[in-house]
Amino acid sequence: MSNVEKNMIIELTPIDFDALLNGIAPLNLRLVPDSAIAPPEVLEMLRRLAADIGAAFSPSAWMIVEEDEIVGLCSIVRTPRDGNIHIGYGIAPSRQGRGCTTRAIGQLLAWGRSDPRVALLSAETGIGNIASQRVLERNGFIRTGERIDAEDGPLICWEAVTD
């Protein structure tokens, strides 16, 4: 089975979040040895977010895995409404530029298309985050506008219809 066909997104459970926060790779996987997939405060925030959203909608967070190594994370970042699943994602700096984010978001889109609760996947990228913009474009997301976020500044809004 090639990397493209392999399951790259694996649901993150509360136990998996605990393991990651303790520097341990869950499910017989490996952690990226040369850079963190996310700082502890981001992991903690994602764990809280996954618990909050997971109470109403599950799955709500995934590990991005390539060759049995956890290279990043992806999650639903807002409680879904009317089938709109708003996602965020990140990859360990040492694993960027290798296509794994594009493949993982492609698998997430395939999951959305197979789940009748999901009508639309949406995401936002920073204006200067060209790599993330390309990930979404390669997966058929359409640029739908821009907005200013108090924390993140100018953002580009993206959507991909799943039904």
C-alpha positions in Angstrom: 0.0 0.0 0.0 1.5 3.4 -1.0 1.6 6.4 1.4 -1.2 8.0 -0.5 -3.5 5.1 0.1 -2.5 4.6 3.8 -4.8 6.0 6.5 -3.1 9.2 7.4 -5.7 10.6 9.8 -6.3 8.7 13.0 -8.9 9.9 15.6 -7.4 11.5 18.7 -9.0 10.4 21.9 -8.6 12.0 25.4 -6.1 9.3 26.3 -4.1 10.1 23.1 -4.1 13.8 24.1 -2.8 12.8 27.6 0.0 10.7 26.1 1.0 13.5 23.7 1.1 16.0 26.6 3.4 13.6 28.4 5.7 13.3 25.4 4.5 9.8 24.6 3.3 8.6 21.2 0.0 6.7 21.4 -1.1 3.6 19.5 2.5 2.3 18.8 3.2 5.3 16.7 6.4 7.5 16.9 6.8 11.2 17.6 8.8 13.4 15.3 12.2 13.3 17.0 13.5 16.7 15.8 10.6 19.1 16.4 7.3 19.1 18.3 4.1 18.7 16.5 2.7 21.4 18.7 3.8 23.3 21.8 2.2 22.1 25.1 -0.1 25.1 25.4 -1.5 24.4 21.9 -1.9 20.7 22.7 -3.8 21.7 25.9 -6.0 24.1 24.0 -6.7 21.5 21.4 -7.6 18.9 24.1 -10.1 21.3 25.6 -11.5 22.1 22.2 -11.8 18.5 21.3 -13.6 17.7 24.6 -16.0 20.6 24.1 -16.8 19.8 20.5 -16.7 16.1 21.0 -19.6 16.4 23.4 -21.8 17.4 20.4 -19.9 16.0 17.4 -17.4 13.2 17.1 -14.8 12.7 15.8 -13.4 16.2 16.5 -9.6 15.8 16.3 -7.1 13.6 14.4 -3.4 12.8 14.3 -1.8 13.2 11.0 0.4 10.1 10.6 2.9 9.3 7.9 5.0 6.0 8.1 3.9 5.4 11.7 5.1 8.8 12.8 2.8 11.5 14.1 3.7 14.5 12.0 0.8 16.8 12.8 -2.7 17.4 14.1 -6.0 18.4 12.6 -9.2 19.3 14.4 -12.6 20.8 14.2 -12.2 24.3 15.7 -15.8 25.3 16.1 -18.9 23.5 17.1 -20.4 22.3 13.7 -23.5 24.1 12.5 -25.8 23.1 9.7 -23.2 20.6 8.5 -20.4 23.1 8.4 -17.2 21.6 9.8 -14.6 24.3 10.3 -11.1 22.7 10.5 -7.6 23.8 11.6 -4.4 21.8 11.1 -0.6 22.0 11.7 2.5 20.0 10.9 5.8 19.7 12.7 8.2 22.2 11.2 10.6 19.5 10.2 7.9 17.7 8.2 6.5 20.6 6.2 6.9 20.7 2.5 6.6 17.0 2.0 3.0 16.8 0.9 1.7 15.0 4.0 -0.7 17.9 4.9 -2.2 17.9 1.4 -2.7 14.1 1.6 -4.2 14.3 5.2 -6.6 17.1 4.3 -7.6 15.0 1.2 -8.4 12.1 3.6 -10.3 14.5 5.9 -12.4 15.7 2.9 -13.1 12.0 1.9 -14.3 11.4 5.5 -16.5 14.5 5.2 -18.0 13.2 2.0 -18.8 9.8 3.6 -20.4 11.3 6.7 -24.0 12.4 6.1 -23.7 15.0 8.9 -21.1 16.9 6.9 -22.2 19.3 4.1 -19.2 21.6 4.0 -15.6 21.8 5.2 -14.3 25.3 5.9 -10.9 26.6 6.9 -9.0 29.8 7.2 -5.4 30.6 6.4 -3.2 33.6 7.1 -2.7 35.9 4.1 1.0 35.1 4.1 0.6 31.4 4.6 1.1 30.3 1.0 1.8 26.7 1.8 -1.5 26.2 3.7 -3.3 28.0 0.9 -1.9 25.5 -1.6 -2.9 22.6 0.6 -6.5 23.7 0.4 -6.4 24.6 -3.3 -5.0 21.2 -4.1 -7.9 19.6 -2.3 -10.5 21.6 -4.2 -11.3 24.3 -1.5 -12.5 27.5 -3.0 -11.5 30.9 -1.6 -14.7 32.5 -0.3 -13.5 35.8 1.2 -11.3 37.4 3.8 -11.8 38.5 7.4 -9.7 40.1 10.1 -9.2 38.1 13.3 -8.3 39.9 16.6 -5.5 37.4 17.3 -4.4 36.2 13.9 -4.9 39.3 11.7 -6.0 39.1 8.1 -7.3 35.6 7.1 -8.5 34.0 3.9 -11.7 32.0 4.2 -12.0 28.7 2.3 -14.8 26.1 1.7 -15.2 22.7 0.1 -18.6 21.2 -0.4 -18.9 17.6 0.6 -22.4 16.6 -0.5 
